[in-house]
Amino acid sequence: MDRLIERKLLEWKDSPDRKPLVVLGMRQCGKTYTLRRFGEEHYSSTVYLDFESMPELRDVFWNLDPMRIIETLSKRFGPITPDTLMIFDEVQMCYPALTSLKYFCQDAPEYHIVCAGSLLGVSLADRKGADSGFSFPVGKVDFLRMRPMCFGEFVMARLGRETFEFMDSLRPEQPLPDGLMRTLEAAYREYLLVGGMPEAVSRWCETEDMSAVRRLQRGIITSFERDMSKYSGEDFGRINAVWSSAAYQLAESGDRFRMKDAGGYMKTLAGPIGWLLGADLLHRAWEVNDDRVPPEPRGSIYYKLYFPDVGLLTCRAGVEYDTLSVKDGRTSVIRGAIAENFVLNELDYALDTDGDAYYWMNRPGTAEVDFRVTIGPDPVPVEVKSGHVGRMQSLECYCSKYRPKAAFVVSGRNVRIGGEGEFTFVPLYMVWKFAMYAEAAGLTVRPINPPPLRRWSPEDEMPGALLGDGQV
C-alpha cells in the first residue's frame, strides 16, 4: 500500500545536508515495509539489518569506524555503495549501531542509512548494561515520525488513488461534492473500526469481514502486551492496567484520565504511563487554562490519554459498528470521545507534531475546548463535533476571552473558511489536510525566514570619517 511518508523520504534522500535518518513509530505501523519498498524503488540495492532477529550483528559494531563497518557488512550482504540504502531495523536492540551514526555523519556522509525503532523511545530512557557506555549521536541524525495510516491513506487504499488525488487536489475553499461527502461519511465509520494499522487495512480491503479484522487487531494487541512483558520487567502489570484502563475511560467519557480507575496513583503510575508514551502506545493531551505560548499545563495530573490508532482503541474497548452508527443520546458520548481521538491523530499527521497535545478548560470547569494547537506564533482552538453542530458555547467562551486569530470546528459539515470573528469548518474527512485550511484562515504554518542581515561597519556610524591611529 502507498504511504504518504514516501514524499518525506525522497526529500531526505535528495537533501544536500542529509544525515542518517531515524524513523520512530509504534510497532506494526508499516516502518519496515515502507523502508524496504523505498529502497527497492529508489536505490540500486538495499541492505536490511534486523538487530532483533539477528543479534549476532552486534559484533560488527565492536569498533565504530564507518569504513570498517561497510567492509564487514559488504562481505556478508554484498557490495555496499553510496547508492545502497542501509536499513538498521529495531536499532534499539544494538545501541552501538545507533552510536555509529555519528561517525557515518562525520566521516562517511555519502552513505545512506535509515534506522527504525519501535521501542527506541523506551530504550533511550532506560539504557542498561552493555549499552550504558554508548552515547546518542545528538545533532548527527535526522528524525522522522511514522504513524498508522491517516484517513487520506485509508481512502487511497479503500476507494482508490483517483478519489484520493481528487481530495488531495482540492483548494481549501472548495467544498466536497455531496455524493463524495456521503461516501466519506461511510468510510469514516469504517475507519473508526479498522483504524490505520496497515495489516488491518489490507485485511478489510480484501475481505470486508470485520470479524477477520478484529481477530487480526486482537493479535496485534497481544503482541504489544508481549512487548510490555518482555521489555518492561516488573512494571508489566501496571503498564498493562494503564493501557486497558485508558481505552475504557476514553470510550466511556473522554474525560481526564483517572489514575484510581487504573489501580494506582501518580507515584505508582507515572513510570508505566511514561513507558507507554515512549513506546508510542499512548498519546497525552495536557489541560491548559489560558492561551500562553508555549502552553503551560495546569498540573501533573491534569491530562487525557489517547490511543495512536482508533481501530485498536475501538477493538480494545469493545466498541462496534452499531454503537457508532446509531445516533442517539445513549451513544453520543462514546462517539464524541472516539471522534476526538481520531482528530488528535489526524492533527498529529497534518501538523507533524512530535510530543504532547493540549486541550483548554476554563478555571471553573464550565467550558472545555477539545484541542488547543499552536500554529506558527498563534494559539488556536479546535472543537470536534461528531454529530449535530449546535451552538458551541465552550468555543465561543474561548474566543470571547482570548480573541484568537482563527478558530476551527471539525465536524461532518462541509468546508467553510471563516472570516474575522467567524469559525472555520473543516470536514472530519479532511483533517489530514488541516495545514491547508489553517493557511486559508490566515495562519502561518511554515516558519518565516527573517530578512537578510545587513552587515555593519564603523563607517556606517561615522560617514566620511577617517579612522586610524586613534584619531578622527
N, C-alpha and C positions, 0 to 999 in steps of 0.2 A: 504494500500500500504506500501511496505517496505521502510524504511528510513535509510540511512547510519549513521545518528546520533546515532542510537541504539548502535553502536560499542562504541562510547564515553560514552554513558550512562552506559554500562556494566563496562567500565574501572572505572567510578566514583563509581559504586556500590561496586566493589571489592577492591577499594583503601583502604589501611590501614590508610591513612591520610584523609579520606573522611570528608568533611564538608557539611552542607546544600548547595544545588545547586540552582542557579538562572539561568533559561533559558530565554534569551532575544530573541526578534524577532517580526516582524510585525504581525498584526492580520491575522488570517486565513492561516498562513503558515504551520499549522499542529502540533503546540505545544501540544494542549490538547489531540488530538487523539493519538499522538505518546507516550506521557507520560502515558496515561491510558492503552494503549496497553502494554507498557513496564512493568507497574505494574502488569497487568494480567499475563504476561508471566514469570516474574522473582521474584514475591513475593507471599506470601501466601494470602495476602489481600491488598486492596488498599482503601484509604480514600481520597475522592475528595472534596475539599472545593473551591467553586466558590464565591469569595468575591463580584463579580458584581451582580450575580443573587440572592445571599443570604447575603444581607448586615447585617442581624442580627448576623452573625458570628463575627462581630467586637466586640460584647460584651464578647466573650470568652477571648479576649486579654486585658482585663482591668488590669490584672496582668500578668507579663511575666515569671513567674515561669514555666519551661517546664513540670514538673511532674503534676502540677495542670491543665495545658492546655491539656495534654494527658488524664487525668482523666475525664475532662469535655467533650472532644470530644468523648471519648470512650462511654460515656453514650448515646450519640446521634447516633453515627455511628457504634458502635460495638467495640469489643476489639481491641486495638492498641498495637502491639508488635514490637520488633526490626526487625521482618520480615514483617512489614507493610510498604508500600510506602504511605507517606502522600503527596498529591499534593495540593499546595496553588496556585490556578489559579486566574489570574487578581489581583495579590497581591498588585499592586499599589493602589487598592481601600481600602486597610486596612494597613496603614503604621505600626501600632503596630505589626501586624503579621510578617512584614519584620524585625522589630527590634528584635522580639523574637528569630530570628535565631541565634543571638549572644549567647543567653543563652542555646539554644539547642546544639550549637557547644561546649560550655564550660562545661555544666553540664549534658547533656544527648546525647553524641555523638553516642550512639548506635542506635538512631532513624534515619530513612532515610526520609529526607524531600527534595522535589524539588518544586521550585516556578516557575511560568510562568507569564510574564508581557508584554502585548503588548505595553503599553504606559508607561512602567517603566522609560525609559529614560527621558520622559517629566515630569513625576511625581517627579523624583529626583531633577530636576532643578527648580521645582515650587511647593514646599510644602507650604500649607497654612492652616490656621485654626487649627483644632484639631490635625493635623498631624505635625505641625511645631515643636513640642517639642520632637519628636522621631528621633533618630539618625540612620543612616545606619550602619549595622554591618560590618564595614570595617575590612578586614582581617579574618572574621569569616565565609565567604561563598566562594564557588567556582562559576565560571561563565561559561556558555556555550551559544554560539550564534546559533540560529536555523534560517535557511534561507529557502526560497522556494526551491522546488526540483531542484537539479542541473541536467545537461544534462544526467549524468550517471544514476540517479534515474529515469529520464523520459524514458530512453532506457529500464530500467528494467520493468517499467510499460507498455510500448508500445510494445516492441519487445520480452520481456520475460527474465527470470533470466538467461537462458543459454547464450544468447547474451551478457548480462551484465557481467557475470562471465568470458566469454572469453576475453572481453575487459579489465576487471579488472586484469586478469592474465598475460597480455602481458608484456614482458620486454621492457624497454624504446627504445632499438634499433630495436625492431620488428615492421615492417610495418603492417598496417591493410590490410587484403585481399581486392582486388579490388572490389569484389562484396559487401562486407560489407561497404566499403567506399561509394559506390553509395547508399546503403540503409541508411547509416547515414546522407548523404547529404540531403536526403528527410526528414528524421526525424528531422534534424536541422531546416529546413524551417518550419516544423510543430511546433517545439518548440518555434520559434520566435513569433508565433501567440498564441499558447496555454500557453506558459510560464510554471512556476513551482508551481503555487498555486494548492495544492493537489486536491481540488474540481474540478478545471478546467481540470486537467489532467485526473481525473476519468471520467468526462463527455465526454471528447474527446475519450478516450479508449472505452467507452461504446457505443457511438453513431456515431463517426466520422462525426459529424454535427457541422461545425464551427459556424453557426448562434446560435446554442444552447450554445456553449462555450462563444460566445460574449455576449449573454444575461446574462449568469452567471457572467462574468467578469464585466459587467456594474453594476450588483448588488453588487459585491464586492467594486467597486469604490464608489458607492452610500453609502455603509456602512462606508467606510473610510471618506467620506465627512460628514456623520453624526457625526463621532468621532470628526472631526475638529470643527464642530459647537458646540458639547456638551462640549468639554474639553478645547477649546482654547479661548472662550469668544469673546471679541470684535475684536480679530485678525483674526477671521474666514475668512472674505472676502479676506484679503491679503494672508493668508495661501493657500486658495483655488486657488487664482490667480497665486501664485508662482508654485503650483503643476501642474496646467493646462499648464502654460507657459513653464515649464521645459520639459514637454512631447513634445510640438510642436517645441520648439527650438532644442531639441536633434534630433528629426526626420528630421528637415529641414536641419541642418548643422553639428551638433555635435561640434559646436564651444563653446567658453567660454560663460557662462550664462550672458545674457544681462538683467540687472535689469529693465532698462527702458521699455523693452518689457513686463515685468510683472507688469507694472503700478507703479513703485516706484524707490527707490534708496537705497543705503546701509543703511542709517539711519532708513528708514521705513520698510525695508525687512529683516534686519539681524535677528530680532526676529522670524518672520514667517519661515524663512529658518531653523533656529535653532530648531524650533518646529518640522518641517518635518524630519529633521535629527534625532532628539531624538525619533520620532515615527517610525523610520526605513522606512519611505515612500520615502525618497530620500537618495542617497549617493553622496559624494562630492569628486572630484579629483582636487587637487591644482596644479597650474603651478609652476614648478621649472626650473631654468636656469643653473644648474650646477649638479655635481654628489656628493654633500655632503651627509654624513650620520651622524646624521639623516637629512632628507630632510629639506630644508629651502624654504618655499613658497615665491613666488615673492612678493605678497601683498594681502591685504584683499579682493580685488575684482577680483582677477585672479583665477578663478576656473570654473569647469564644474559640472553640476548636472546630475546624472543618476538615473534611476528607479531600485528598488531592484528586479523587475520581468519584463522580456521582454514582456511577454504576456499582462500585464497591460499597459506597455508602448505602444505597437502597437495598443491595443484597445483604449487607451486614445487619441492617436494621429491620429487614423483613418487609420492606415496602414494595408492593407490586402494582401492576397496571391499573387495577380497579381503584386503588386509593388515589392515583394520580389523575385518573380520567373523570371521576365523578366529582363534579364541582359543587360541593355543599359545605355547610358550616362545620361538619364533623372532620373534614379533611383539609380545611383551609390552612390551618397552622402547619401541618406536615408539608403540604405543597409549597407554602411560602418559605419554610426553612430549607427545603431541598433546592428551591429556585435560588435562594441566597448562596448556597454552596456552589451551584452551577455558575452564577455570575462572578463570584470571587475567583474561581478557576479561570474563567474566560478573561477577566480583567488582568490576572497574572500573566496570561499569554499575551494579551493585546498590548499591555504597557511594559512587558518584560520586567516585571518587578521581581526582586530577589530578597525575600525577607518577610517580616511580619506585615499584616494588613491592619486596618483601623476601622472602627465604627464610632459614631458620635451619639452621645446621650447628654441631655441637659442635667444639671445637678439635682433637681428634684426627682429625676427619673420619670418624667411625664412625657418626654418626647425622645424618639430614637430614630436616627437615620442609619440605614443598613451599612453603608460604607462611606469613608471619607478618604479620598485619594489625593495625592499631591501630584500635579502635572505642571512641570516647569516650576515657577515660583508660587503657583496658585493652589490653595487647598479647595477642593470642590466636593460637594455631597453627591452620592449616588443612591437613589432609592429603588428598591426592587419590588415589583408588583406581579405576582404570579397569576392573579385573577382580575376581578373588576378594579378599574382605576377610578376611585372616587376622589374625594378631597384629601389631599396629602398634608395633614396638619403638622406632622413632625418636620417634613421637608420645608414647609412654609415657616415654621418656627426657626429652623436653622437659617434660612435665607433672610428673614427679617432681622435676625440678631447679628449676622456676620456679613451680609451683602456679598456673597461670593461672585466671582466673575462669571461663573456658569453653574448650573445645577442640572442633574440628569435623572430621568426616570427610565428605568429598564422594565419593559412590560411587553404584553402581546400586541400593543398598538403599533401602527406603522411609524415611519420616521417623521419627526418634526424638529427642525433646528430652531431653538428658541432665540429670540432677540433679548435685548436688555430687560432684566426682570422677569423673563419667561423661562420655563423649563424646556430642556431639550429631551425629546423622547427617542430612545434607542430600542429597537425591537430585541427581544430576548435572543433571536436567532442571528443577530449581527454584533453581539458584544465582542466577538473575536476581532472586529474591525473598530473597536472603541476609539483608538487613537485618531482615526479619520474623523469621527464625529466630534471629538474634543477639539481638533483644529478648526472644524467648521463653526464651533461655538465660540471661537475666539481665543482658545488657549494655545500656549506654546508647548508643543510636545517635544520637539527636538531642541537641544541646547543651542543657544545663540552665541556665535563667536564674538568676542569683544572687537572693537575697531582696531585697526593697525596701530601698533605702538610707535609714536613719534620719538625719535632719538633726541636726546638733549646734549647740548654742548655749552661751554661758558659763553660763547659768542651770542647765544640766544638771550642771555640776561644783559649783556653789555655790547650792544651793536656798535660796530665800528671801533671798539676799544683795542688797544694793543696790549697783549698780555705777555709779560716776560720780566725776569729779574725782579719780581715783586713790585713793579711799578705799572701804573695805568697812564 
